[in-house]
Amino acid sequence: EAAPVPMLVCYAFAVEMSLKALLLLDQVQAVQTHKLPDLFARLEGYTGQLVEKSMACCVGDAGGVHAALEAVSDAFAMFRDTQEESSDLEACVAFLSQLQATCVELAERRLSDRA
């Protein structure tokens, strides 16, 4: 069964916001972009490494995270206005879902460490 485009758009947007939240926590100025690899590349080394380590179960090694991000780099901008469904999007949804959960968990830990 194909993953619906609205689900992909929501996850892509959630990942974008989660990466921007991590950038704020790292006190790095975020850029106005929807490109997930660009946002991920701006993360401080330690934060990026934690995300890569947490995502290794989904994509293998750290290079897999970068490759997967490139594959979905424009997902939000590309699919937000379409009503189509595609089985090619199913893997993107699974990756984005896990990445979003990872970023949120990391941000919550960082915030609780500050308290």
C-alpha angles and dihedrals in degrees: 000000000000122000111244116245094233089060091052091048092050093049093045090051091046091052090048091053092044092052090048089051090053089049090054091049089051088048091239117143109243121222126229099255140117092210106116096199090055091051093045091049090057093058115110113259097256095047092047090049091052091052092047092049092049092048095047090094089062103039107020112234132013091270087060091062091054092046092049091048090052089051092056098029097122098026096123096046094039100049106027093093100040129091097197128115125215134181087220088070095060094082090046091054092050092049094045091047092054093042092051092050090048093050093047092049091049093047091049091051091049091050093048090050089057093052 
